[in-house]
Amino acid sequence: MASEKKSVEHAKPPVPAIVKVRKAVRVIIPVAILIALVAGVGSGTLCSVGYDAIAYICPLGALESIFGSGAVAVRTIIAIAAVAVIALLFGKAFCSWVCPVPPLSSLFSSAKQRHNDKVACADAAKRVGERLHECSGAGCAACSGCIGDAAQADSAAKQPMGAAKKKARRSKLDSRHFVLAGALGSAAICGFPVFCLICPIGLTFATAIALYRLAGFNEPTLDLLIFPLILILELTLLRKWCHRFCPVGALLSLVAGFNKTTRPKADKSLCVRGDGTPCTICSGVCPEHIDPCDDLGDRPLSECTRCGKCIESCPYGALSFTKSGRRIEAKASAAATGEE
């Protein structure tokens, strides 16, 4: 197995299908919504989109409407329940598969800011390496990712790096959850969903619609100045929007912690951590600062957005979102390379 791992290390892994699908979906969904609006076959945006009586409503907007009006509509309950089920199945996949904010944030970032983001990921990976070192020695009992029972520390220390049994980690309350509370509180005080006025997801589509009305109907409005200005200010002055401010991400994180099926999974027979090597390649590319293999990152696995960057970066093909697929391909590739 060691020879297989070494042979795979020098082979450039193909781009996983999941990454290609995600990139396609991220383009197809907003384009389809805009085409439906222009063609008149549908209505709304990601904030509330549908056809006739069938519609999807943003869960945050639905909650705000409940707090603002003091009344509960069946449609809002169905929308919230549907989003909860999706989050239980796919975690926070919406954040990297559908939400327009991450690509827009990257678009508005300078070269220096993008470099700083890479440095932040590298620093997070370094901390994962330090925790791996703790887990491989006598300090395992003190590691936040492992069982803190001193009686089990000795047996855990004898296992390969990352092999100790982990506590279940879920997202902790942070600044995003305070913004969420503020959004709901402001809706209750003002009687309408205040946050929707400055939500970058809604502003993105509002800007696109304003541009369409200008081009298609020659209707210039102040929206063409106000909406893009607010959006750019939010994504440049609040660069860590997704990590620190987004109430939609905060809402999803409350449910995503219960998802276990589609999280990144590491095949220990392929991952070099099984041999005691403190590899942090996958952690070093994760924009969420998580550790896909052993959940030793700065943030828990429940914050995973299923972007697939960890799977794409692993030279050993040890990571996947399913139990088989990718692993079978990786083993076949390793065997073929070894024969050559």
C-alpha positions in Angstrom: 0.0 0.0 0.0 2.9 2.4 0.7 4.2 1.9 -2.9 0.7 2.6 -4.2 0.6 5.9 -2.2 4.0 7.0 -3.5 3.0 6.3 -7.1 -0.2 8.3 -6.7 1.6 11.2 -5.1 3.4 12.0 -8.4 0.3 11.5 -10.6 -1.9 14.6 -11.1 -5.4 13.5 -10.1 -8.3 14.3 -12.5 -10.8 16.9 -11.6 -13.5 15.1 -9.6 -16.9 14.9 -11.3 -18.5 16.5 -8.2 -16.4 19.7 -8.7 -17.4 19.9 -12.4 -21.1 19.5 -11.5 -20.9 22.1 -8.7 -19.4 24.7 -11.1 -22.0 23.9 -13.7 -24.9 24.2 -11.2 -23.6 27.5 -9.8 -23.9 28.9 -13.3 -27.1 27.1 -14.5 -29.4 28.0 -11.5 -29.0 31.9 -11.6 -29.1 31.9 -15.4 -32.2 29.7 -15.5 -33.9 32.0 -13.0 -33.1 35.1 -15.0 -34.2 33.4 -18.3 -37.5 32.5 -16.6 -38.0 36.0 -15.5 -37.3 37.4 -18.9 -39.5 34.8 -20.7 -42.3 35.3 -18.2 -42.6 31.6 -17.4 -41.7 32.0 -13.7 -41.3 34.6 -11.0 -39.0 35.6 -8.3 -35.3 35.1 -7.5 -33.5 32.9 -4.9 -35.3 34.9 -2.3 -38.6 33.6 -3.5 -38.9 31.7 -6.8 -41.5 29.5 -8.3 -44.4 29.2 -10.7 -48.0 30.1 -10.0 -48.9 28.7 -6.5 -45.8 26.6 -6.3 -42.9 28.6 -4.9 -39.7 28.3 -2.8 -39.2 31.0 -0.2 -35.9 31.9 1.4 -36.0 30.3 4.9 -34.6 33.5 6.5 -37.1 35.6 4.7 -39.9 33.2 5.8 -38.8 33.5 9.4 -38.6 37.3 9.1 -42.1 37.4 7.7 -43.3 35.4 10.7 -41.6 37.6 13.2 -42.7 40.7 11.4 -46.3 39.9 10.9 -46.8 37.7 14.0 -48.7 35.3 11.8 -47.8 31.9 10.4 -48.6 31.0 6.9 -48.6 27.4 5.6 -46.3 28.3 2.7 -43.6 29.7 5.0 -43.7 26.6 7.2 -43.4 24.3 4.2 -40.5 26.4 2.9 -38.6 26.2 6.2 -39.3 22.5 6.5 -38.1 21.9 2.9 -34.8 23.8 3.5 -34.3 21.9 6.8 -34.6 18.6 5.0 -32.2 19.7 2.3 -29.7 20.8 5.0 -30.0 17.5 6.8 -29.2 15.7 3.5 -26.5 18.0 2.0 -25.4 20.3 4.8 -24.4 23.8 3.7 -24.0 22.9 0.1 -26.2 25.9 -0.8 -23.3 28.2 0.1 -20.9 26.9 -2.6 -23.4 25.4 -5.1 -26.0 28.1 -5.4 -25.3 31.3 -3.4 -23.8 34.0 -5.7 -21.9 35.7 -2.8 -18.7 33.6 -2.8 -17.9 34.1 -6.5 -18.8 37.8 -6.3 -16.5 38.1 -3.2 -13.7 36.6 -5.2 -14.5 38.9 -8.2 -14.3 42.0 -6.0 -11.1 40.8 -4.1 -7.7 42.2 -5.0 -4.7 40.1 -5.6 -3.4 40.9 -2.2 -6.6 39.9 -0.5 -6.7 36.6 -2.4 -3.1 36.0 -1.3 -4.1 36.7 2.3 -6.9 34.2 2.0 -4.4 31.5 0.9 -2.1 32.4 3.8 -5.1 32.1 6.2 -5.8 28.6 4.8 -2.2 27.7 5.1 -2.1 28.9 8.8 -5.3 26.9 9.5 -3.7 23.8 8.0 -0.6 24.4 10.2 -2.8 24.4 13.2 -4.3 21.1 12.0 -0.8 19.7 11.8 -0.1 20.8 15.4 -3.3 19.0 16.6 -2.3 15.9 14.7 0.9 15.9 16.6 -1.0 16.2 19.9 -3.2 13.3 18.8 -0.2 11.1 18.1 1.4 11.6 21.5 0.6 11.7 25.2 -1.2 15.0 24.7 -4.1 13.3 23.1 -6.3 13.6 26.2 -6.0 17.4 26.0 -6.9 17.6 22.3 -10.3 19.2 21.6 -10.9 16.8 18.7 -10.4 13.6 20.6 -12.1 12.0 23.6 -10.9 13.8 26.7 -11.1 10.7 28.9 -7.7 10.2 30.4 -8.4 6.4 30.7 -8.5 6.3 26.9 -5.6 8.6 26.2 -3.0 5.8 26.3 -4.8 3.6 23.8 -5.5 6.7 21.6 -1.8 7.6 21.6 -0.8 4.2 20.3 -3.0 4.6 17.2 -1.9 6.2 13.9 -2.3 10.0 13.5 -6.0 10.9 13.3 -7.1 7.4 14.2 -8.4 8.3 17.6 -12.2 8.4 18.1 -13.5 11.9 17.9 -16.2 13.7 19.7 -19.1 14.9 17.6 -18.4 18.6 16.8 -21.0 21.1 15.8 -20.9 24.7 14.8 -20.6 27.0 17.8 -22.6 30.2 18.1 -20.6 33.0 16.6 -21.1 36.5 15.1 -23.3 35.1 12.3 -25.8 33.9 14.8 -25.9 37.3 16.4 -26.6 38.8 13.0 -29.4 36.2 12.5 -30.9 37.2 15.9 -30.6 40.9 14.8 -32.4 40.2 11.5 -35.3 38.4 13.2 -35.4 41.1 16.0 -35.5 44.0 13.5 -38.3 42.3 11.6 -40.3 41.9 14.8 -39.7 45.6 15.7 -40.3 47.1 12.3 -43.0 44.7 11.1 -41.3 43.7 7.9 -38.1 41.8 6.8 -35.5 44.6 7.2 -32.5 42.4 6.4 -34.0 41.6 3.0 -33.3 45.2 2.0 -29.5 44.7 2.3 -29.2 40.9 1.7 -26.4 40.4 -0.8 -28.2 37.5 -2.4 -31.3 39.6 -3.1 -29.2 42.6 -4.1 -27.4 40.5 -6.7 -30.7 39.5 -8.5 -32.2 43.0 -8.0 -29.2 44.5 -9.8 -29.5 42.0 -12.6 -33.3 42.7 -13.0 -32.6 46.5 -13.0 -30.1 46.0 -15.8 -32.6 43.9 -17.7 -35.2 46.6 -17.4 -32.8 49.2 -18.6 -31.7 47.2 -21.6 -35.1 45.8 -22.4 -37.5 48.6 -21.6 -35.2 51.7 -21.4 -36.2 52.3 -17.7 -33.2 53.8 -15.9 -33.8 54.0 -12.1 -31.8 54.7 -9.0 -31.7 51.0 -8.4 -28.9 50.7 -10.9 -26.8 52.9 -8.6 -28.1 52.0 -5.1 -28.2 48.2 -5.4 -24.7 47.6 -6.8 -23.2 50.2 -4.4 -24.6 48.5 -1.3 -23.6 45.1 -2.7 -20.0 46.1 -3.4 -19.7 47.9 -0.1 -20.8 44.7 1.8 -18.5 42.4 -0.1 -15.5 44.7 0.1 -15.8 46.2 3.6 -17.1 43.0 5.1 -14.8 40.6 3.2 -15.4 37.8 5.7 -19.2 38.0 5.0 -19.7 34.2 4.8 -17.7 33.4 7.9 -18.7 36.2 10.2 -21.9 37.9 9.0 -24.1 35.7 6.9 -27.4 34.9 8.7 -28.4 32.4 6.0 -25.2 30.4 6.7 -25.9 30.7 10.4 -29.4 29.3 9.9 -28.1 26.4 7.8 -25.3 25.6 10.3 -27.9 25.0 13.0 -29.3 22.1 11.0 -26.2 21.0 9.1 -24.6 19.7 12.3 -27.0 16.8 12.2 -25.9 15.7 8.7 -23.5 12.7 8.6 -24.1 11.2 5.2 -22.6 13.6 2.6 -19.6 15.0 4.6 -16.1 14.5 3.3 -14.9 11.0 4.2 -11.3 9.7 4.1 -10.3 6.2 3.1 -7.7 5.3 5.7 -6.2 2.7 3.4 -5.3 5.5 1.0 -4.7 8.5 3.3 -1.1 8.8 4.4 -2.2 9.8 7.9 -2.9 6.1 8.4 0.9 5.6 8.2 1.6 8.4 10.7 2.4 11.1 8.1 1.0 14.5 9.2 -0.4 15.4 5.8 -2.5 18.6 5.7 -2.9 19.2 1.9 -6.7 19.0 2.0 -6.9 21.3 5.1 -4.7 23.8 3.3 -7.1 24.4 0.5 -10.3 24.4 2.5 -11.9 27.9 2.4 -13.9 27.0 5.5 -10.8 26.1 7.5 -12.0 22.6 8.3 -10.1 19.4 8.4 -11.9 16.9 6.1 -10.1 13.8 7.3 -10.2 14.0 11.1 -12.3 17.1 12.0 -9.3 18.8 13.6 -9.8 22.1 11.8 -10.5 25.6 13.3 -14.1 25.0 12.3 -16.1 21.7 12.5 -17.0 19.5 9.6 -20.6 20.7 9.9 -19.4 23.9 8.2 -18.4 22.0 5.1 -20.0 23.5 1.9 -19.3 20.5 -0.3 -17.2 22.6 -2.7 -15.0 19.6 -3.4 -11.6 21.4 -3.2 -10.3 19.0 -0.7 -11.2 16.0 -2.9 -9.6 17.8 -5.9 -6.4 18.6 -4.0 -5.7 15.1 -2.5 -3.0 13.5 -4.5 -3.9 10.1 -3.1 -7.6 10.1 -4.0 -8.4 9.4 -0.3 -11.4 11.8 0.0 -14.9 11.5 -1.2 -18.5 12.5 -0.4 -19.7 8.9 -0.7 -18.5 5.6 0.6 -17.2 4.1 -2.6 -17.2 5.9 -6.0 -14.0 8.0 -5.7 -12.1 5.4 -3.6 -12.6 2.7 -6.3 -11.3 5.1 -9.0 -8.3 6.1 -6.8 -7.4 2.4 -6.1 -7.7 1.6 -9.8 -5.5 4.6 -10.7 -2.9 3.7 -8.1 -2.8 0.1 -9.3 -2.4 1.2 -12.9 0.4 3.7 -12.0 2.1 1.1 -10.0 2.1 -1.4 -12.9 3.6 1.3 -15.2 
